Amino acid sequence: MTHNKEPERASTVVEPEFTSIEICAGAGGQAIGLHQAGFGHLALVELDEHAVSTLKLNIEEHELWAWERQYCDLLPPTDVKEFEPHRDLSKGAQILKQRGLDLLAGGVPCPPFSHAGKQLGKDDERDLFPRMLELVKTLNPRAVMIENVRGIMDPKFSDYRDWIKASLQGGSYRGDDGQLAYEKGLGYTVCQWGVLEASDFGVPQLRPRAILVAFREDVIKDLKYEWPTATHEEPVSVLEGLGPSMQERFERYFEGIHAERAREALDRWRRKARDRDNELKGKGGGIAPTLVGGSKKHGGADLGPSRAKAAWKQLGISGMGVANDIDTCAKKQTEDRDLFGSDGPMLTVRQAAIIQGFPSEWDFSGGKTAQYRQVGNAFPPPVARAVGKSIADVLKAAQERDERKA
């Protein structure tokens, strides 16, 4: 009997409906959502070594990712400016050649447009929109999805947005000199460039993201693209999202010397989170402020600027750092810092991942700070899934239309 198991497992590799290549893949937030929406990844491109290890760890471990184990080129840490798909793909090269690419996706770096930074836009060396457009030209995908912070939608970047749209679909834009210029375009239609709020999709966090969706003209020609609509009328609160994991963390101390204060601390957190939830009913509920991953330039991990820390405090959580996981906390005896601080418990990396909408089985690689940064910089998987499904709907309709004509 046991001899049959391996071939049986191999035969469960499910062919995805569509293919994608993702740049700036990070810890996999967008990759997870697109995977759930029916996309099989031919390549995941990421510069951060810890994030690359995270992607490798999960793709090798999870049965759901069996197709990617076979066909996805998970590149070593790679600067996307150095990424040449036709040179760098080996596992997925044949599929790319035969089927072409359905989706090119990427959460290009946020700092050039973030309200937390200097908003240098295209003058910021980290701006990767031009590279994304070069890859569109190289790969000629049926669809394009680009994710960024809400700041890119600010009026100050309107000329830059016009240039990006013109680069994709043709048209005029105002250049640096204030004069009108023209791009002939790459043969795409930008169907939507708008903001989606993560809390509308069951993510217990205030996290608006700007998403651009474009389709090749021969794909979209007589079809209509539908922007994702909210999956949740009421947001999932921090109380609801973190309740089970907080119970698990404090329960560890319900017996022994910390018993009384563990029970009291858990009750206190629940009360604060519930009060905040009730206070904000109908105004967004007791959801978390935007998680911030920070950068390597800054010190250890915490939950963001002082305004964010104040918002966490109102939810009964200390934003002054990131807690050790349950076992490390017990082993290193960091309960006073991690669980019993005056502002409430600190979040563990796993709890931060819940706040971002990661599935519980997704693991992170690297030390605590490296893990937290990956989580804090991620694109929430439920939002990526919603956008992915909206793109897949058009690709399916286009396939059916073309089959009827064939």
Secondary structure, 3 states (H helix, E strand, C coil): CHHHHHHHHHCCCCCCCEEEEEECCCCCHHHHHHHHCCEEEEEEECCCHHHHHHHHHHHHHCHHHHHHHHHCEECCCCCHHHCCHHHHCCCCHHHHHHHCCCEEEEECCCCCCCCCCCCCHHHCCCCCHHHHHHHHHHHCCCEEEEEEEHHHHCHHHHHHHHHHHHHHHCEEEECCCCCEEEECCCCEEEEEEEEEEHHHHCCCECCEEEEEEEEEHHHHCCCCCCCCCCCCCCCCCHHHHHHHHHHHHHHCCCCCCCHHHHHHHHHHHHHHHHHHHHHCCCCCCCCECCCCCCCCCCCCCCCCCHHHHHHHHHCCCEEEEECCCHHHHHHHCCHHHHCCCCCCCEECHHHHHHHCCCCCCCCCCCCHHHHHHHHHCCCCHHHHHHHHHHHHHHHHHHHHHHHHHC
